[in-house]
Structures are given as structure tokens and as C-alpha cells.
Amino acid sequence: MKVKALKGFKDILPDEVGSWQFIEATARDIFQRFGFSEIKVPILEKTSLFARSIGETTDIVEKEMYTFEDRNGALITMRPEGTASVLRAFIEHSLHTKKPVQKLFTIGPMFRHERPQMGRLRQFHQMSVEVLGADQPLLDAEVMAMAWSVLDTIGLPISLEINSLGCAACRPDFNNALVDFLEERKGGICEDCERRRHKNPLRVLDCKSENCQKLYKDSPSILDHLCQGCDDHFKVVEQGLTMLNIPYKVNSFMVRGLDYYTRTTFELITDALGAQSAVGAGGRYDGLVKQLGGPNLPGIGFAIGMERLVLLLQQHAEIQKKPKNDIFIAALGPAAQEKAFVITNALRKRGLTAAMDYADRSLKAQMKQADKLFSKYTLIIGDDELERGEGTLRNMVTKEQVGVPLGRGNMDLWSQELAEKLEI
Ligand code: HAM
């Protein structure tokens, strides 16, 4: 019998890897421009880390974690998200003493035992971002602008929804209003909500049952219960987004599935993936570092789900056609192939992505291959070109062709000159 992959665990095949690399390279470039550094954290952590941060009464901790005993009997969990692990590392290594504000990102697999469906897996990948040590509302807008920028640069249509979940000062007031509201509807809500309405009322708003969601349609709005500080903070966040020309919608029903959020929360939404509408999500978590045993420092972050981005990318074939290979060398005949071999490798040394064909195929077949690689340029070399000492450089987008000298001997200088000439 063939052994197959586990349900909800997916291979990423060579055909798809291009999309993954494209997404990751775009995000890394943007994160770097915003001043973020990469951190790599382990996949396994003590279970208590997630229970204490994500929250005992969340779906993730109650139902979805891959938790088991290691050989010494200690309870360990495969990380269901990145924030808790990054904060654990931040505290353990006292990173706040190295820089007053730490801007960190991590990319990797997360694990949740959810029911698999389109855009929902048991092993999925996040690009997860955290800013620790700053509580200014304009930073919230900037963090959202960065998330927005990743999706916008890739070229995907997405909308931004924001909310505020208040703070320790105003949340109890909202909780009371919610408890009263739920008391009146207690007969109609599901078992989970019945349990949670006493323990953690906010969690009921996050219930996935259609019936409960219908009942909660006219629940009290948290935005009507914010204290002055939270209200002012939220207003500046909105102003910041407007200043940066980022369109957004306020959604006062958005509560997020993790307990650690305070004040600003947000989701990047698409309507193209059925029920799994959030491509990315995040928010502020001002008490969390302290709650995990660290200094009293604020934090904010988000995570983008990479599988969902890849799915969206597949729906937008035109985006995939962005040129990826800088130059393809099409060579005809053994002498030209030898020249192409030297040129291809000299251009790679200059940092260009260069490819050639070794199979001695026709010019037509080689041009097809150049297209398949989404090459920006093709340099054509045949016997005539070799004799003249001039190849034909074709811009694969504009189809314009110009002659370029082919160079002799040491190709280092030649490749540098050509690299400078190309608009890459
Ligand atoms: P989250 O909303 O649980 O937040 O997940 C963020 C994103 O991960 C989702 O919007 C979605 O794109 C993706 N995702 C979540 N679960 C799955 C799944 N089962 N299959 C595929 N994709 C999934 C967090 O994890 C927070 N740690 C985000 C954050 C960082 N908040 C502050 N800093």
C-alpha cells in the first residue's frame, strides 16, 4: 500500500515553488525597507507558552494544537502561530536591551488541527511580523501599511478591515454589556458559546456557528465602550491610514481568534477564497510581553498566510508572468554554444539570473524556452553573429532588438558593461 501525506499536510511541488519564492522575496524586500530583521525560532515549544499567550479558551488552544509528551514526559506543542515563540525568544535573550524598538519577522510552518478545506491546512506557512517596544498609533498605521504593501506589490486585490478591542481599562465595561446581551439569548447559542460566555465573553463573537453569528448580529459594539485613551489611539490610527492613502473599513465585529490583542486589530480580506477570507491578520498586544514574564513593553504585529497568497496568485495568472529570468542566451551551433556557456556564467557572476539551452534546439524552441522562464531579454548568437562579433539582444517585453558586441577573452568587464546597459 502506498503511504500518502497526512490529511491537511501538503507537498509544495516544483511547479508551485516559483510562486512561493516570488512571495517570499517580495515580502523580504519590503520588510527590510521598513527596517525589520529576521529571527528564526523553534517549531516545538512548551505547551504552556501557547496556553498563556493565545488563551486557554480560544479554539486554537482548546481544540487545534498538536500537543504531545516528549520522551521525558514534558508537554510540548508544535507552534500554531509565530508571535508567542518570537516573544519568548525576545524575553529569553533580553533583546530589548540591545535596541529600544525591535522589529522582527519570521517565516515558516505553523500547525493547527483544523478541518482542512480550500485555504485551510493543518500545516501552513506564515510570514509573521512583530514590533516590540513602541505604542504610538502611527506605528499601527505603518505596520498595516507594510502588510498592505506586500499584497499591493504582488498585485493582489485585497481590502483592509480594522477594529479596536480596547484595553484592560475599558474591556470590562464592554464585557459586561456583552454578558447582558448574551444572558437574553442564552437558550439559542451553541455549547461552546454557553461555556465561553461566562469565562471569556469576547470569544463568543468569534464563534464559527452560523446560528450564533445570526444571533450576534446586533450585539453591542466595542467601539461604543472604548475609554478616552483607546478612542484617541484609534482615531490617530485611522488618520495615519488616510495619510498613507490606504483604504480601509471599520468592522466592529472583528474580534480575532487569539486572546492577546488590545486596541488595534486588523485583517486583510479577499472574497476569492470562499470561507477563508483572511489572507493576513494581526493587531496590538500591549500586555503580552509582561504576561510572558518579560518587561512591560507594548507590541504589535501581523501574519500573512502563504498558502492563501499562493492560491490567490494562481487565480491571477497575469501576475505570474512578471519576468523572473534576466537574460536567456539562445545559441545556434557548437561554437556559439561554447560562447554562450562562458557568457551565461559571466553574467551570473555579475548577479544576473541567466539561462541557456544545452540541447542544441532550434531558435524557435529556444525562444519558447526563454518565454517559459519569463526572461526579460534574450541574447541570440549564431555563426553569423560570432563572425561579426555582435549578438542580437531582444527585449522580450517590447520586442525591440539591438546589436551588442560579444567580447573576447576575459568576459568580466564585458559582462559588467552589459549588466549596466540592461534595465533589470
Ligand atoms: P491568525 O489570524 O491566527 O493570526 O493567522 C494569520 C493568518 O495565517 C491568517 O490570516 C491566515 O492567512 C493564515 N492561517 C491561519 N490558519 C491557517 C490555516 N489553518 N491554514 C492556512 N492558513 C492559515 C496569527 O497567527 C497571529 N500570530 C498574527 C499576529 C502576529 N498578530 C500579531 N502578530
Residues whose N, C-alpha, C, O or C-beta is under 5 A from the ligand:
A	BS01	HAM	E81 G82 T83 R112 E114 G119 R120 L121 F124 V129 A278 V279 G280 A281 G282 G283 I300 G301 F302 A303 I304 G305 E307 R308
